[in-house]
């Protein structure tokens, strides 16, 4: 009898564990009068609290019935900037004293009015101040005074050779490039041969420094115009909390091992307050027991008075599971001071039919749950494609404690099979105790 009680207790404990309530969020903002197609844009914080995987999410109504939903990406509709060429011809080129140059241009007939230009030059390691003027009503007026163009491949692999200016009603432009900087002064070695009276030839070497004229390959005028686009998939970013840092002195590398909170991971951003830097970056993903190369790129920043350009993000192919390793090649530079590393995951929205009699709805997740497949998927997709009015929904305060990171879904095991396994384990345990008791009684009889 006691073994039957033990078995029943084990089964009850297993049943309680199977039906334990996970972390959940109430869905607010749903209609109260009639049914509607609701749209819930998923915050990255809520996704992390629910195990970090969209495929594990489930929606339940007030009667604890599972509600079908369709997961679709969130796109950012807007405009992008495109460049249109403004063809021009050169009217006059004058070399100035000290290595500067002045070039006059005229737009061709029918060319649109420009808002910028690009100076193409084969020179490297230069820093120039340029002034752009336009002819308005017969007189030259300055459009861009003392703009900086430069190429810094000796220190950082960066190049800035563009000017932007307001649209003006002029068809002629004058580009003044000032005296070359010290980096563009060229050293020339002069060799003088002297023959004395005895016929002995001797040479005298000397080095002189002269200014080298700034060379222009081409100047292209253009204008930027806004073009409407459907938009790309938005990304949600979040700071990495679980991060380990290691310094490899022999390779001059900073190595960061990251544990994502949400999957898939589609981007890495390195946040640093340093003013000017350029680093090559390697991204590896965990594959079994090893780290496999996944992406390579570079991050850089340059902050100068009147000019700033920061490129700190890397877009990578989707990482569905495992840790991520970021390797920064420091070379002969001191280690880059990093304030945080952020990861990106695609923004998602959940579409479902909400009915007033089934409110309130809860958003929760199941452990190791594969992506659900509902018969209503086609109906929801048709309603969404028909541009039906969407009822925006949001999430209330979290209920329960956050869930651990959900591992990738493996082969699905039916619930009845799990209960049968637990029952067999409980039976085996009870039978073992029963046989042990019988053996003890058999040993006591001869005594």
Secondary structure, 3 states (H helix, E strand, C coil): CHHHHHHHHHHHHHHHHHCCCCCEEEEECCCCCCCEEEEEECCHHHHHHCCCEHHHEEEECCCCCEECCEEEECEEEEEEEEEEEECEEEEEEEECCCCCEEEEEEECCCCCCCCEEEEECCCCCEEEEEEEEEEECCEEEEEEEEEEEEECCCCCCCEECEEECCCCCCCEEEEEECCCCHHHEEEEEEEEEEECCCCCEEEEEEEEEEECCCCCCEEEEEEEEEEEEEEEECEEEEECCEEEEEEECCCCEEEEEEECCCECEEEEEEECCCCCEEEEEEEEEEECCEEEEEEEEEEEEEEECCEEEEECEEEEEEECCCCEEEEEECCCCCCCCCCEEEEEEECEEEEEEECHHHCCEEEEECCCCCCCCCCCHHHHHHHHHCCCCEEEEEEEEEECCCCCCCCCCCCCCCHHHHHHHHHHHHHHHHHHHHHHHHHHHHHHHHC
